[in-house]
Amino acid sequence: MEKVVAESHDLKKAEANVKKAQAQLDAVNANRWVNISANASYMNMVDVEHPTSDQGVRLPPELGGFIGQALHTDMSNFQIPDNLFMAGVSVSQPIYTFGKIGNAVDSVHSAFKMSETSKEMTRREVAYSAADLYWTAKMTDEIVKLAKKDLDNAKTSKSKLTATGRASRGNLVKIETDIASKEINLSDAEFNRDTAHRMLKIFAGIDMDEELHLTDEFPSEFAAMETKELTSTPQWEVLNEQVKMYESKASSQRANGYPTLAAVGAYDYMTMGNDIGHMFDKSGSQSAYWGLALQVPIFTGGLNRANATVDAMNAEAARQDLDKAKKLTTEQYNTAIRQYNHLRDNLVNMQNARDLAAKAYQFSQSRFGSGQTSAVELAEVASGLYQLDIGLLNAKYKILMSAESIKKLGE
């Protein structure tokens, strides 16, 4: 069963979802911290009138005349260096966002918890499926053994019948019919066993050519199961976190209508030159600032309120799903415990009935061999024993799966 859990694609997908949720949480958390960005650019300006000139860029006459008048200088021959380098860095640190970031982080944190708990739900589902696959395969093994034994008993009875030398035609036909029917039963049982084994190999990642050894046997006795109150399940935890997620998200949407205060700062550097090799011969122009920035949303057409209402209604829907799940899962859990104890209590009587049927078959077989009973009576007794063997095996399977259901729902 451990191999089935290890090879489960659903569990691997759940693990990937946990990692994805962690990355989403890290991404939202990053909005809390300082943001630093840098930029750098180089430009070679082109004189449109003389694109091949290496003398820089001449000011347009109109602009040059305007500047010349303002500075009382002749600008007709003034040229701008055509190589320009600019670099800068800016810093921003949120100070207060009225819950935009905090509620968004809480929302994604709940989503992360949901992914972790969903992984546990998946693990339990996979463990339950693994147990089902194993005990189904084991049951088909046992049914094959019972079918072989039933067929062998019929063949033995035929041998005893013919050994006496006075077998009636009716008894002989009846027992030959039973043998043919039991050969079909054995063939069906072997087909079901092979199918169950293939399914177990597929989900456990075992090669089809590899022999399968099922070491765990069906228990002969089962301990009593105490009735316990179901206080929590992974499903409830997921739905509870879903409620919290949508509530936090709604609060974050409402906060989008409030101001945002941040500390900001920047530094910029610029230098120019007639050629690249001499751009940094002189110190360039520098500028810097720091301060506070306040961003105030004025009108969004009701977008924030509408989004908050959507999330609030999603939270209410999740809350209703949680209440419903508590009722249904509690009943399923209690039913699984009742079924376990009910089947366990009946197992002793079923075992006694099976043992009595086995004795009855031995008596009938002995009488049949001595000609004191008919093949019809022998077939009825054999069929009764076979059905009780199958019923006993099926009861043990149901007890084991009831125990697995209890583990899945509330362990």
N, C-alpha and C positions, 0 to 999 in steps of 0.2 A: 504493500500500500504506500510505503514511503516513496517508491519509485514513481508511482502515479502522481503524487503531490509534486515531486521534483520535476517531472516532465510536463506539468500542466501549463498549457498556453495561456489559460485564463489567469493563472496566478502570476505568470511572467508579465502579462499585460497590466495587472494590478500593480505590480512593483514599478513598472514604467510610469504609471499614472501618479504614483507617490513621488517619484523623482520630478515629474513634470510639475506637480503642485508645489514642490519645494522651490523649483526654479521660478514659478510665478510669484511665490511669496517673497523670494529674494528680489525680484524685479520691482514689486510694489514697495518693499522696504527701502529700496534705493532712493525713492523720492524723498525720504526723510533727510538725507545727508547732502553735504555740499556738492555742488555740480561745478566742475572746472572744465573749461573748453579752451582750446588754443587754435589759432589760425595763422597761416602764413601764405603770402602770395607774391609772385613776381610778374611784372608786366613790362613789355617792350612796346612803347607807344609809337604809332606810325604817323608820319607826316603825310596826310592824304594827298596834298598837292605835289610833294616830292618824296614818294615812298622809298626811293633808294638812297636818300640822303642820310648821312651819318652824323649830322650836326644837331640832332635833337628835333624838337617839335616847335615850330614857330607859332606864336599866338595869332589868331585871326585878327585882321586889322581892326574890326569893330571892337572886339574885346580889348585888344591892346590899346586902342585910342581911349576907351573908357577908363581903363586902369591908369593910363598915362595922365589923363586929365586929373584924376583923383590924386595921383602922387606927384604931379608936376614934373614928369619924367618922360623922355622920349622912349617909347616902347616898340618902335618900328623894327628894331633889330634884336629885340629880346627873344631868347629861345629857352624852352623848358627841356631839361635833361629827359631823354626818352627811356631810361631804365628806372623802374620804380619797384622798390621792395617794401612790403608792409607785413608786420607780424604783430600779434597781440594775444592776450589771454584774458578771459572773463571768468568771474566767480559769482555763484549764486547759492545762498543758503536759506531755505525756508525757515521762517521764525514762527509764524502762527497762521494756520489755514482753516481754523474753525471746524476741524474734524474731517476735512477732505481726505488727508493722507491717513490719519489715525483710523478712521472708520473703514477706509479702503483696505488697510493692512489687516484689521480685524476680520473683514469679510473674507479675504484670501486665506487668512490663518484658519478660519473655520473650514474653508474648502480643502486646505491641507489635511486637517484632522479627518474630514470626510473621506479623503483618498486613503488615509492610513486605516481607518475603520472599514472601508470598503474592501481593502486588501484582506483584513481579517475575515470579513464575510465570505470573500472568495475562497480563502483558505479552508474555511469550514465546509463550504459547498463541495470543494474538491476532495476534502477528506471523506465526506459522506459518500460522494460518488466512487471514490477509491474503495471504500468498504463495500459498497454495493457490488462493484465489479468483482472484488475478490470473493465475497461470500456467494455471489451468483455462480462464479466459476467453480468454487468448491462444492456447491450444491449439485451442479451438473455432474461433477466427478462422482459424488456419492450416488446420484440417481443412476449413473452408468453401472456402478457396482451392484446396486439393487436390481437393475434390469437383468444383468448377467446372472446374478444369483437366482432370480425368478425363472429365467430360461433354463438354467442348469437343473433346477428342481423339477421342472416339467420334463426335461429329458431323462432325469433319473427315474421319475415315476413311470415313464414309458418303458424304460429298460426293465424295471421291476415287473411291469404288466406283461411284457412279452416273455420274460424269463419263466413265468409260471406255466406257459404253454397253453393257457386256456383263456386268453384275452378275447373279450367279446368285440364284435365289429363296432358296436356303438361307442364303447369306451375308447377303442383305438382311434376312431375317427375324431372323437372329441378331444383327446389329448394331442393328437397331431395338429388339430386346429389351434389349440392353445399354444403349441410350440411355434407355429407359423405367426400367430399374433404377437407372441412375446419376442420373436426375432425382429418384427417391425418396431416394437417398443424400444428394443435395444438399439436398433439403427437410428431411430429418432433421438434417443438419449445421447448417443455418440455425436450426432450432428449438432445438437444443442450444446454439448460440452465443447466441441471444437470451435463453435461460434463464440461461446463465452470466453474461451482461452485466447482466441484471436483478438477480441475486443480488449481484454486485459493487457495483452502484449502491446497493442497499439498505444494505449494510454500510458503504459509504463515504459515505453521506449525499448522494448525487448524485441530482438530479432525473431522473425516468424519461424525460422528454422531451429531456434534454441528451445530446448525442452523446458517446460514450465513446471516448477516444483512448488506446490502449495503446502507450506509447512504448518500453518495454523489449522487446528481441527475444530469442529463444532463442539462447544462445551457440553458436558452432560448435565451440569447444574448451573443455575444463575442466581446471583444474590438478589435479595429484595431491593426495590428502589423506593427510597423515601420520597414522599410528596414534598416538594420545595416550592417556595414562592419565586416566581420569575421577576427579578428586579431590574435587569438590564440585558439588552441584546445588542449586537453590532448594528442591526437594522435601526433600532431606536436611537442609538448614538448618531448614526448617519443623518437621520431625519432631524434630530435635535440640533445638530451642527448646521444643517441646511436652513433651519429657522433662523439661527444666529447669523448665518452668512447673508441672507436676504435682508434681515433687519439692519445689519451694519452697512450693507450696500445702499439701502434706502437712506440712512443717515448721511452717508457720503454724498449721495445725489442732492440732498437738501443743502448740504454745506457748499455745493457749487454756486449757490446764490449769495454766499457771503464773501467778504474781501479776503485777499491773500497778502500777507506781509512777508517780505524777504529782504535779507541783507545782500547787497550787490557790490561788485567792484570790478575794475578792469584796468588793464595796462596796454598801451599801443605804442608801436615804434614804426617810423617810416624814414626811409632814406632814398635819395635819387642820385643819379649819375649819368654822364654821357656814355659810359660803357660799363660793362659788368665788372671789369677788373678794378675800377676806381670808385665803385659805388660806396664802399665803406671807408674811404679815405678820411672823411669828415663825419663827425657825429650827426646822426639823423635827428628827426623830430620825435619827441616823446610826449606822451600824455597818459594820465592815470586818474582814476577817481574811485571813491567808495561812498556808500550811502545806503539808504533804505528805499525799497520800491513797494508801493501799495497798488494792488490791482483790484479794482472794484467793478464787478459785473453790474450792468444797469438794466438791460432788458434782454431776455432770451425767449420770449414768447411762451412762457410757461413750461419750457422743456424740462427744467430741473424738477419741478413739482410733478410733472407727468411721469418722469422716470422713477422718482421716489415712490409714487403711487403703485407703479407696476411692481417694483421690488417688494413693497409692503404687502401687496396681494399675493405675491409668490410666497412670502413668509407665512401668510395665513393659510394658504393651500398646503404648505409643508407641515404646518401645525395640525391641520385636520388629518393629513396622512399619518402623522405620528400617533394621534389618538386612535385612529383606526387600526394601525399596526399593533399597538399595545393590546387591544382587545383580541384581535385575531391570533397573534403570536402567543399570547397567554393561553388561549384555548387550545392551540396546537400543542403547546408544551405540556399542559395538563393532560391532554388526550394521549400523548406519547407515553407519559408516565403510567397512566391508567392501562393503556394497551400492554405495556411491558409487564406490569404486575399481573394483569389478567391472563396473558399467555403463559407467564411463568407459573401461575397457580394451576393452570390446566395441564402443564407439561407432565407433571407426575402421573396424573390419571391417564394421559395419553400414552406415556411410557408403559404403564401397567397394562393398558389395553393391548398395546403392541406385543408385549411379552406373552400375554395370554393367547393372542392370535397365533404367535409362533408355536406355542405348545399345541394348540388345536391343529395347526398344519402338520406337525410331527405325528400326532395321533392319526389324522386323516390319511397321511401318506403311508403310514404303517398298515392301516386297514385296507387302503387301496391296493397295496402290494399283495395282501393276502386275499383279495377279492371280496372284502366285506363292505366296500363302498364303491360308489360309481365315480366316473371321471368328472361328471357334472358337479358332484359335491366337492371333490378335491379342487376343482377349478375355482369354485366359489370361495373356499377357504383360502386358497393361494392368493386370489384377487384381494380378499379382505386384508391379508397380511401385507401385501404389496402397497395397498392404499394407506394403511396405517403407517408403514415405513416412510412413505412419501409425505404424509401428513405430519409426522413427527419431525422430519427434516425441515419441512416448510415452516413449522412452528418455531424451530430454533432460529431459522433465518429471520423470521419476523421479529423475534425477541432481540436479536443482535441489531437489526436495523432500527428498531424502536429506541434502543440505547444510543445509536448513532444520531437519531433525530433529536434526542434530548441534548446530546453534546453540541449539535449544530445550532440549536435554538437558544440554549441558555447556559452552556458550560462556562 
